[in-house]
């Protein structure tokens, strides 16, 4: 390896060293720091071996870019290594185009669908929780971050994007072309089921969702609802704070969540206020593996304060907060720096929430028409009828 190549490696690897030394060693004990430096020496050895011995010549940018992406991706699906162009856009406060397809993504080898929002282009196309997105407009997602994938799906309303999807163990991928739309639908809908059960469907926790939830719940109470079934299946959008705002409607007193940073001392309890808990009806929550984010904070607050029962599947586990960390060479990290815990102090991020009663969501074959009956909702209603009769 030439001296010029070694210098290039040093320059390009500066962000890695800065991230590990500044983020990983500050506040740690001396023994732990020495262990981290040993790992850095191994990292240097691996880079040198790859650059000198791989069967093809490897460019410095390619090798180091892959190393830094792997470092960030190994933390959690929401953390990402950012190239200079992405850092500049974030630092400048650049907003995403209005056109979207209604998909929330995570990473598992490839990009994977968390959920498709009700009535969205992806929802109408039948994309489901667990579908693998192998490519976006022909670009493979094997080395693509959630950060990048989410931005590739956005564009001008009326423009189209093609996603290559694999479902389950199917060998053949399916190309699905989606036309982007500007979202303007309702966050919450509601209706009566029978004489005294109010049904609320929360499709998203975007702006205005807590207020819509309150309005619909009060309407159902006036219509005779003695209890509420809140459907949070595949609810995955919206800022985490909106989940807490929605929980305040149902929790009169107690801890709603705990915001925790890296250090154990860096914890803040989010408490219900004196004016909270205006809706006192008994609550049942229906969830799936596509339920995540703000919806999980809402569920954890309801469950942790004894306000409701959870039916369905284990939720995904996505309750982290991210921020931009700028690094040398105009690079950066989109890094999870804090996370929310349940009122009891248990992690949500990376674990999810376990239901009280398990009900599985059926999986449809790709292209199959949606069934006439909602099997999961029917099972939840039967559980409620049995519980009421007991």
N, C-alpha and C positions, 0 to 999 in steps of 0.2 A: 504494500500500500504506500502510495507516494505521500510526501509531506503535505502537498496541496490537498489531497483527499482527507488526510487527518485533520487539517485545518477546517475543511468544509464540514466534517462531522462535528467538530467542536462548536462551530458557529450555529449549525442547525439544531444541535442537541441542547443549546443553551436553555430553551424553554423547559425541556425535561428536567434539567438540573435545577432550574429556578423553582419549578413546581414541587419537586421532591424535597429540596432543601428548605424552602420557605414554608410550604404547606405541610410537609411531613415531619420536620424536625423541631419546629418551634414549639416549645413547651414540653418536649419529650425528655425523658431521662437520658443520661449520657450513654448507657448501655444500648438503649434502643437506637440512638443516633448512630453509634458505631455499626450496628447491624444494618441500618439503612445505607450507610456508605459502602459496606461490603456488597450490598445488592447493586449499587451504582457501578462498582468495579466489574461485577459480573455483566451488567448491561453493556459496559464499554467493551468487554471481551467478546460478547455476542455480536455487537456491531462490527468489530474488527474482523471477526471470522466470516461473517456474511459478506462483507465488502471484499475480502481477500479470496474466498474459496467457493462462493456460490457458482453454479454451473454457468450462469450468465452474468454479465456485468450489471451491477445494481447501482442506480443513481442514488446519490446521497439524499436528495429530497424525498425520493420514494421510500427509501429505507427508514429514514427518521420520521417521515410523516406517518408511516404505518405504525411505528413504535409508539408515537405520541397518541395516535387514535386508539391503539390498543390499551394504553395506560388509562385513558379517560373512559373508554367503553367498559373496562373491567370494573369500574366503580359501581355504576348503575346505568340503566338504559337512558336516563335523562341527562347524564353528564356527557359532554362532548369536547373534543379538541377542535379549535376553530382556526381556519386559515385567515391570513390578513384581511381578505375581502369581507369575510363574515364579521370579523371584529370591528372593522370600520362601519359596517351597516348597523351593528348593534349599538356601538358607541354613539352613533349619530341619531339614534332613536328611530331608525327607518321602520315604517309600518309595513305589514304584509298586505298584498293585494286583497281586495274584497272577495274575489271568487274563491270558493272552496268546495270540497266534495263531501265533507262531513265525516272524515275518518280520523280516529285517534290511534296513534301507533306506539308500539314498544319495540324492543329488540330481543330476538332469540335466534341467533345465527343469521337470520335475515330480518328485515322489518316484518312485524307481525301486527295484525289488527287487534286493537283492544275492543273497539266498538264502532259501529256506524250509526250516526244519529238518525232518529226517526225522520222520515220524509226527505232526507238528504239524497243527493245523487248516489252516494255509496249505499245508503239504506235501500233505495228503490232498486238498485242493481243486485241486491241480495247478498252483499258482503257481510260476513259474520265474524264474531269474536273467534280468534284463533287462526283465521286465514293468514297464510304467509304471502307477503308482497315480495315477489322475487325480483321485480324490476319496475321502474317508473319511467315511462316513455323510453323504454329500451335500455335504461341505465341500470345495471345490476345493483341490488341493495346489500350484497354480501358484506361490503365494507362501508355501508352508508349508515350514518348516525340518524337517530330519531330527529335531531335538530335539522339535518339536511333534508330528510324525507318529508317532513312536515312542510318545509318551505317549497320543495318541488311540486307538491300537490296544490299549492296556492297559485292563483293567476287571475287574469281578467275575467269577470263574469261573462259567460258565453263561450269561453275558450275550453278546449278539451284536453284531457290527460288520460293516458292509457296505463293501467296497472296490470301487471302479470301476476296472477294469483294461483296459489296451490292450496287446496283444502284437504285436511286430514292426511291420509296415506296415498292420495291420488298421485299417479306418476306424471300425468299430463297437466301442464299449466294452462290457465285460461286467461286470455287477454280481455280486459274489460275497459271499455272507453267511457269515461265519465265527463259530463259537461259541468263545468264549475258554475256555482250559483252564489249570489250574495245572500247570506242567511237573514231571514226576517220572520221566521216562524215563532209560534208560542213556545215558551219554555215548559209550561205546565198546562195540563188539561185535566178535567175532572168530570165525574158522573156518579150517579147513584147506582148501586147494585143491590137490588132488593129494597126492602123498606127502610133499613137502618145502617147500611154500610156505604160509606163514601170512598170512592176509588179515585186516587190522584196519580197521574202519570207525569213524572218529572223527566223530561227528555234531555235537559241540559241545565247546568248551574251558571250559565252566562249572566251578564248584567241584567238585573231586573227579576231574576228567577225567585229570590226569596219573597219579594213583594207579590209576585204572581201566585206563589204557593200559599201565602197568607190569604189572599183574596179568594182563591178557589176553595180553600179549607173552610173559611167562614161561610161561603155560599152553600157548601155541602151541609154544614151544621144547621143552617137555616132550613135546608130541605129535609131535615130529619135524621141526618147521620149521627149515630151513637158511637161510632168508631171509624177509623180511617185505615185503608190499605194503601200504602204509598209504594208505587211501582218504580224502582230504581234500576231495573234491568238495563244493562249496557249504557248507563248514564256515566259519561266520562269527561265531559267538557266543563269548563268554567274555573275561575280562580278559587283556590282553596278557601279563602276567606268567605266566599258565598255559601259554602257548606256550613260554616259556623254561624253565619247570619241566619240561615234557614233553621238551624238547630235551636236558636234562641226563641223561635216561635213556640217551641214545644217544651223547652226545659226552663222551669221557673227558678231553680237555684242549683248550685253545684258547679263542678268543673266541666267545661265543654271539651277541652283538649289541652295538651301541653306542647308548647313549642320548644324544641330542644336543639341546641347547637352542638359543636364538637365536644366541648367540655361539659362534664356533669353539672357544674355550677351554672352553666349557661342555659337555664330553663325558665320559661315563663308560663304560668298557668292562665288559661283563658277562662274566665268565670262568667256565669250568667249574671245579668244585671237585674235590678229590682223590677224593671218594667218588662222583663222577658216572661215567656210562658203564657202567652195570651190564648193559645189553643191547648185545651186540656183534655181533648178526646183521646182515648186509648189508640195506640198506633201499632200497625204491623208493617214491616218493611220486606219487600220482595227484591232480591238481588241476584246477580250472576257474576261470573268471572270477568265480565266486561264492565262491572261497576267499579269505579275508581275515582281517585282525586277528591274533589269537593264532596262528592256523594259519600265517600268513605268517612270523611270527617263528620258529616251529618249523621251517618249511621252510628259511628263510634260514640258520638255525644248522646244520641237517643238511647243506645244500648247501655252505655256507662252510667246513665242516670235512671235506669229502670223504667224508661218511658215506652218501651216497645219490644217486640219480638222480631227476630230476623229469620226469614224463610229464604231458601234458595241454595246458592253455591258460595264457596269461599270467594271473596272479592280479590281484585288483582294485587293491591298493595302499592299505592303510588301517592305518597304524601310528603314529598320533598319540595324544598324551595331552592331555586337555582339563581345564580347571579353570574355576571361576566367578570372573570379575572384576567386582566391584561398581562401579557408576558413580553419578554424581549423579542426582537425581530418582528414586531407587529402581530404576533400570534396571540392566542388566548385560550381560555377554558370556559366553557359553560358548565359551571360546577354546582352540584348540590351542596349547600352550605348549612342547611338546617332541615329539620323534619318535624312533623307533628306526631305526637303519641296519643294513645287513648287516654281518657280521664284517669285510668288506673296506672298510666305510665308505660303501657305496653306498645311496642313498635307496630306501626301500620305499614310503613315503607318497606317494601320487599317481602312482606309476610301476608298482608291482607287480613280480612276479618272473617271469622268462622260463623256460619249461620247456626241458629238454635235448632232449626228443623231443615234437613237437607232435601232439596227438590232439584233434580237435574234438568237443565235446559236441553231439549233435543237438538241434534245437529242434522241439518238438511243436506242432501246431496247438492252439488253445485248445479245451478240452473233449475232445481226443482221448485215448483210453485209452493208458496206458503200454505200451510194447512188451514182448513176452515176454522178449526178450534185452537185456542191457546191452551195447550196442555199444561204448561207450567202455572198459568193463572188459575186454571180449573183446579189444579191440585192445591194451590194456596187457599182458594175459596172453600174447598172441601175440608181442609184443616181447620179453618175458622168456624165452619158449621159444626164440626165435631167438638171443638173446644167449647163452643157456646152451649152445646147440648149437654156437655159433661157436668 
